[in-house]
């Protein structure tokens, strides 16, 4: 039986292999692998795509977060509010700067930050709020801006989602190979409309220097390399079509009746479905049936950040974020990528239907 992967990145870039190979050979022939012409060109093209003044290509999405916080001079004694239902890098970047992650609850429908709980957790020590546009669903950040502290948007899973990056102080992205916009290794980006902040981040990513002769800051060595920038310049023009295809695939799951069987993500116009994350108290039974049928699935953040061993020093206990913990216990992701075949989605839904039927009978 043909296996259905959770995501088929190869299906996305396979038609572009001749163009990607030609770009790689061009870069090989040039001998410029660091801060070459593709690096600078991609920054301009990404800024235009996002609708911001500046972007800075960096080594990965985690570095993007750390650099953004560093540029905002966030450090020991400062608090940064963020969700606990997200990848570890969100809180890791805060702790890496010596600041304190303060975890707010999430909304059980959108799985993004609960805006009321965020407002309740702002203190005189709050120096930033770090919302995550989780699974490709943009969080409206206007209410956060009213709280009077910088908003650092963790948009690692939401490149190209409408409205992201234009209002916050800074936004950050990952080009990990399974992202909506991906590269052939690690890569990241910082975006901002603040020219002074952009220049500081650009320098921080290059050892705190403009020219590698004079050093104004204690910086980092975190640059998007020329090969990845060159590849991203080929993939970026396809992103809008890929995101549209993701939305179509998500809608098809609903049309096939999946929502009658499990909780499916509620759609909204800006959602670009980095992942198609469902919920069910029968998660383990459903995933077992999917596995037996040769269908990949995944669960996310089963141990939320507030309960991770590395962050025990923060003092959170089980039950302190009940919605977050419930979502962590019952979420699962189903196969979705641009161009996923109808037949594959039909097989997924029928397998879930069969598993839920068995569960109901018992």
Secondary structure as UniProt FT lines:
FT   HELIX           9..13
FT   HELIX           14..16
FT   HELIX           17..30
FT   HELIX           37..50
FT   STRAND          54..58
FT   HELIX           61..71
FT   TURN            72..73
FT   TURN            76..77
FT   STRAND          79..83
FT   HELIX           89..96
FT   TURN            97..98
FT   STRAND          100..104
FT   TURN            108..110
FT   HELIX           115..120
FT   TURN            124..125
FT   STRAND          126..130
FT   HELIX           134..136
FT   HELIX           142..145
FT   TURN            146..147
FT   STRAND          150..154
FT   TURN            156..157
FT   TURN            159..160
FT   TURN            162..165
FT   STRAND          170..174
FT   TURN            177..178
FT   STRAND          188..192
FT   HELIX           195..204
FT   TURN            207..208
FT   HELIX           226..236
FT   TURN            237..238
FT   HELIX           239..255
FT   TURN            256..257
FT   HELIX           258..260
FT   TURN            269..270
FT   STRAND          276..279
FT   TURN            281..282
FT   HELIX           283..292
FT   TURN            293..294
FT   HELIX           305..307
FT   HELIX           309..314
FT   TURN            318..321
FT   HELIX           322..330
FT   STRAND          331..334
FT   TURN            338..339
FT   HELIX           342..361
//
